[in-house]
Every structure is written in C-alpha cells, then in structure tokens.
Amino acid sequence: MSEIVCQDLRVEYLASPIGVGAAHPRFSWTTGAIRQNAAEVDVRVGDQTLWTSGRVRPDIPQVGYAGPALPSDAVVDWRVRAWSEGEANPGAWTDGRFETALGADDWTAEWIRPVQQATAVERWTLFDWIVGKRPEAPIEDRLRPVQLLRQSFDIDGEVVRARLSATAHGVYTAQLNGRAVGDEVLAPGFDSYAHRVSVQCYDVTDQLVAGENVLGIALADGWWAGRIGLSGSSAQWGDRTSAIWQLQLHFSDGRVETVDSDGDVRSAPGPWRYADLFIGELFDAGAQRIGWDTPGFDDGEWTAVELSGEDRSTLVPFAGEPIRRVGELAAVSVSGDPAAGWIVDFGQVVAGRLRLTLRGLRAGQEVRIQHTETLTADGAWFANISGINKEQIDVYRAAGDQEEAYEPTFAFHGFRYARITGLDAAPATADVVAVVLSSDLEQTGSFECSDPRLDQLHQNVLWSQRANFLSVPTDCPQRERAGWTGDAQVFAAAAANNAQVVPFLSRWLANLRADQLADGGVPIYSPRSPHDIESQAAARGIGAITVAAGWSDAIVLVPWTLYERTGDRRVLAENLGAMLRWIEYQTRTAAMELPNALDGVELSSERAAAQALLYNTGDHFGDWLTPSTLAGRPLHEAIGIAPELTKELIAPMFQAHSLGLAARIAAILDLPEQAEALAAHAASVRAAFIAEYVSDDGELPVQLQGVYAIALAFDLVPEALRSRAADRLAALVADNGDRLDTGFLSVPHLLNVLDATGHTELARRVLWQTEMPSWLYEVDHGATTIWESWDAIAPDGSVREVSLNHYAFGCVDDWLFGRIAGIRSTAPGYRALRVEPDLDPHLDWVRAKLGTPFGPVEVSWTRRGGEVEVETVLPGGIDAVLCIGGREEALDAGHSVHLMPTPSGPGES
Ligand code: BGC
C-alpha cells in the first residue's frame, strides 16, 4: 500500500493565505485516494512550537487551531501528517504556511480624508423608482472627482517582508512606485460598513526600492458614498471618502518599521471627473498626472489631507477571495454606424466592463460606452434596466495619443451588449474586450451531459453565480446589487456544487449578523445601510418590509447548507446565536399577533393556543414571483399578489423548518438541552400548523404548487396524508401543462418533492418543459444567464425591463448534480455518499464533478445497450454506495467502473 501523504493544504479554505484574521484558523488537507484514520497538526512561529493537536480523528480532514493567541503580522508555519487505516505509523509531514493579519492593537495609522466637496446626497424611494422619477441635474454636477492620495517615504536597509494593510470608506486602488499593488479590483469590497470594514493585506516586498518610495491611492465613492440598492440612493454610509493604511516593513536585521497614513499624505483630484459603481465613470486621459505614484514627482501644488478621526474599531481583516478580473470575452459582432453608435455583442451576459484599444482619437474626443443585457427582437438598443441612477455609461475623454487603452477602474455593469458612440469607424472586434469581474472563488464543480440544452442551462447558472458572487451574494449585477437574503438562501446549495463557497458566504453571514436588528429580526438584505434603516422606517407596503419569511431564515438555512456540504461545524457555531435570536423574534411575534382574518373571531382555547405558536402575521414577500400571479398584469400591480396569497402560510412553514434545523444544529454543537427544547418547540409548531392549515384530506388552503412543495419539503403534512398532498401537487403541475408555477422560495423544492413522492416522471417533464414558465424555455430563447422572471423575453420576442441575471431560479442546478448525475451527500461533508442517478430517458450520458472536504468526486454514467456503465473517481474517506434500480453496490476510493442493468422507468402514481 502506498504511503499516506497530506496534500492540498489550506488555511481557512485558502492556499497559503496572508492577512488571516481568524483567531482559530481551520487547517484542512486531503489524502488522495487513501482513507485517513487519524491526523496530527502542529503549528510553529519561528522555532517555537505554539500548538500541536496530538493524534486526532476528525470527521472530515480539518482541524481548528486551539493553541494560545497567534501573534499578529507573523509568518506561521504548520504541518500535518496522517495515519491510514490499520497503519501504526503516520505518513510523512507536509508543510504549510500562512500569515496573520495586523491586530487591532497594532494599528497606529489614522483615517485620512482628502479635502473634497461632499458628494450630492440623493435619496430616492421605491415609489420614485416606480413612477420613473430621475435626477434633473447633469451627472457631472452631481458627482465629484476621484481623489489621488500620495505618500512618499524612505527605506534604509534590506526589507525581507513588507505587508501593506489598507482599506477605505469608498473604493480604492493602490499603486507602489508606479506599479499596481495586487490584482484585486474594487477593494475593499462591500460590507456593512457601519459595523465592519474589510482590510486588504498585500505582499509588496518586491515593489520596494532603497531610498525614496511612493505609495499612491486613488479613492472613489464605491458602495460607501455612491449609488447602490433598488432606490439608487447615494451617500448611504457617508458623503465623504477616506482611507487608512499601514505598511509594515520587516528588515533583515529584525527591525520592524511602519509607514502609516497620516497628515503628511498629499492629495489632488485625479483624471476621473467622476466615478460611480452604478452610473459609470468619466476618465479624462488628458488630465492624468503622469508619474504621480513614483518618486521625484512634484506634489507641491497638492493639498494636505485631513485626519478624519473616524473609528478604527470597525476594521476587520478581509476573509475569503477578493474581486478579480476572472475572464475576458472577445466581441462576437460589431454593428451600427457612427451616428447611432456601434453595438458590440459579447454573446454572454456578464458583470464587468469593457477594455478598449482606441486609435487616432483627437485630444478631448469623448467615447461613451452604454451597457445592456438584451436588445429588442429586431436588434434595436433596449435598456433592460432603467431605474434611477442605473445609466451604466462609462465615458473616455481621449488624450490624443496614437493608441490609447481604457478600462474603467471604479465602475462595473451588467451587460451582454455595449453601445459605443463617439467613434467615426467601427472598432475592430479585437479592440473591444469584455472584462469579467467576480469574487474569485475556486471553481470546484463541472457538469456535462448528452443534451446541449441542459449543458447550456448549467452554464447559464454558472454565469449568474459568477456575476452575482461579487463581493457579496447579490440579486442582480445591474439594478440593485443588494445582498438579498432570500436569493442567497435558495441558491446556496446549487452554488456549493460549483465553487468553494464557505469563505465567501461566511463573510457575508458575518455582515448579516452585524446587521441583525436589536429585536432579533434578520434583515432582508445585508449589507444594510443607515439610509436603508431610515427609509424603511418611513415606507409603507412592500417597501417597509424589514424582515421576511424565507429571507430572514437565511441565517439558519445558509449555514445549514454549508454544513451539509462541508461538515464544518464552525459555520454553525458562528451563526447559532443569531439563529436563536431570530427564532426568539418569531416566537414572540407569534405569541403577540393574530392574522387579520381572525380579528374579532371567538377562538376555542385549543385554537388560540395553536395560533399563539404560529408566526403567521406581518408582511412578507411570500412565494415571490409565482408565475401565475404575474400573468396578464403590469409588474408593479402584480408583484404584491403572491405575497398576499401565500404569506400567512409561508411564514409558519419557514418558522417550523428553521426551528427543526436549529434543534439539529444545537445537537451537533453538543448542546443537548437546547436541542431538546428546540425540537419540542418545532414539533408543537408543526402540530399547530397542521391543525390550522392542513385539511383531513391533505389539502392546503391555497391551491398553488409552491405552497404544497414547501409543506411537503419541510415535512408539514402528516405522514398519512403525504401522498394525497403530493398527488394534489402533481395535479396542480399537470393542470398547468407540466409547467412549474413556483416562486422564489418553493422552486428549489419542486423537483425533489415530486421525485421523492413517486412523481419522478412528472419531475422530468417539468425539467424538460420548453413552454414558459420553464428552464429550457429560457435556454431556447437564447438565455446565457438565469432570468429574474420567466417571461423576461416573451414568446413573441418582446423584451421587458427586468433583470436577465438573477440566480434564484437557477437553484435547479442542484438537481443536475444531485439527481441527474446522482451525487448526493448523505452525511455531513460527503462522509457518506449515495450515487443515485435518475437515468432520465432524455439522456445518454452524464459527467459531473464536485468538491468535497476529502477531495473531488467525479461521477459519470453512460448507457450501453440495456445496461448503464457508471464510472466514479472518489477520494479516500467517503463511504460511497451506488444505487440503481433498487440495487446497491459499494463504491471504492479511486477509479472504478460498474455495469448495472438499466431499470425500467419509475411508475407514476
Ligand atoms: C430583488 C429580489 C429580492 C426581492 C425581494 C427584488 O427587487 O431583485 O431578488 O429578493 O426584491 O422580494
């Protein structure tokens, strides 16, 4: 037997990270095809061993640091070795390394603020948006220039390690001696800045020189002062921008010096006349201050900055993957004319921006770039998002050089098409590139099959994931860019197949916890600004909703999904307190309020007791965007119908589900008493729900697919009535022409529920459906991402002002992995795995791969006459079983091939 070797070492899920802020970092590794029986981790700083785990037997190959406090700004060496089963001796050590972040007490730098006008404070409401109000003043009068900050410093001696810790109230880029620092964009990213501002840590050792050095920071409004959210209001956290940084220089003689942002930094407006993440930027190439970020530049005319005195206690080391340029797309076609503009098609809806190579422009010539996700059916320009401040226009003012290159720095857009005006001749396709932006998550999954439409559906989901995993999980990259909790909740499982999502979603959950309300309510999106808090307090109707069933429950459901996929208890532990406070909120509200329909109704004592348990009041989004409730009415009229119809049922269903999961979570975290109390509470809410809402023949009060799908998925129908309720659901689907009619909250459950209740054939028909509403309808109509609503492009080709890039309905991707490929985790972190593919007759073969804590799992199946050949590649440590047509075979680690008879198709009950 070959020796067990630990490989792919990670700290906090990342390979050799620097700037790690976690007090108890998680160490993980894999051992290839060999099952690990035990492992040992030790951790050193210099030649001092700080901690050793001893020989431990973790459930998954992961160990949390449990030694004394790690020193800050330090290089930490760690190593791991493992024992394979039945071996007395461990394998060899494998070495890893990471670095800790600057500690809160290490900060000596001050927040500094360039002397600048405040940005225009523009406050808009949902109502303004609906009635189409727009700002009147021209953009250049409303926005202000990007500021440059310049700091010169000397270095005397040999620097062996230099780390720049930097962040901003705004967004910034850093330059050192004329070269960009790091490769991330839009730092510091989006956070709930009133509570947390992420600090980036950069390795700048190689950029330093002996003698004079210059650090240059360009500072724009970003999420802090710029426009964001549905309303497009500005200055939601502040109307001025500021920055803070601290450069730690470690010399070969052991000296440590720091270069801090302080009052000696000089500032001047930069070549960006304005820059806003939503609106776009105006870059005036002729106004560049050449050499400003290098030694020797004369900054005598520049102004001294102010010390803003802002709080340093909100600084937190950034955790996870930053936003980067993750890809480039060539133009597919360029059409148009100089007067109307050149329309460039990139063939793919993305979040990002253009990079242009421009030749022979006159000094001052303006090139304008507009962005949209779709054209009209006949190819005319159509802005599919046109809310307040959603212009999505970048402007380049030329320097007049022979060749100029331009990519915006402080803006990004949601688009497939760009319209470029200001150019006399059509740009060559090679000169227009779409630069794709996303949080740079490790892509761990893949899915392919014999039907190109399903492949396209999967690709569409991936592209929507990429575009909306941009600093925080957002609803859409063009209209709101808000961290909607409901969207993330329904999509988390699908996302986890495609990428390593734990660091990204954990950072967002940290924001969500920071935004939790004093009464335990969990907001409908996070980050949530002070302006959001004010405007929601003043709003009426849907705009006033601050917590909502299925949205707020993300605080329970997202950590649970992450735990299911990774077995990482830390994710649960971090969020347990917030979950319990959300549960208390629901419990209290349930006890205090009765649904309006029961006003003045004399209730029996039993019914009153049941009602007092049910969280069934208040405004909620309900099963948002249920297709049948939207048909034939203008969106702003229709949007409230599904909430009205479903909220009283949806809220207690999510309450019961969250309670049940919280009970399991408490048990997993070794809190047996709490677990028992929560389980009892969950059981009584379930019983109250059934008594109030489930009839003796398994009917629910609202005849919508979504209500049945959720009730069945969350086990809220008595066992004896399950099949009747499922038949009712199946009848609703069949009556709808085998088309789904599920909204945001229920769509992730529909196919699973149909399949689990014996309606597999119907689930297939819904999946393969091509009439609207259906996934393949979108594919057939040229979708390259997942749309916000199924009729974003109607059968007659007409287009609507909705988002073409909302991942929520893309949750079906989890079905492709879990049921079409058949990769199902049956114990947390894939410790146990069932490979149980649905041998869907539409398909001849399927091939899928996803990441697990033990390493990648690959499954493929191919029809071979009357048999099916299943090929698997599995890491060691997983108990895997192949199940086809009632036959089960154990699966070994490594590569194996199994030939099984193809079962006859599942019957329809
Ligand atoms: C967003 C959604 C979000 C919803 C809340 C919309 O405007 O785009 O995706 O979840 O509001 O109901």
Residues whose N, C-alpha, C, O or C-beta is under 5 A from the ligand:
A	BS01	BGC	D475 W484 G486 D487 F621 W624
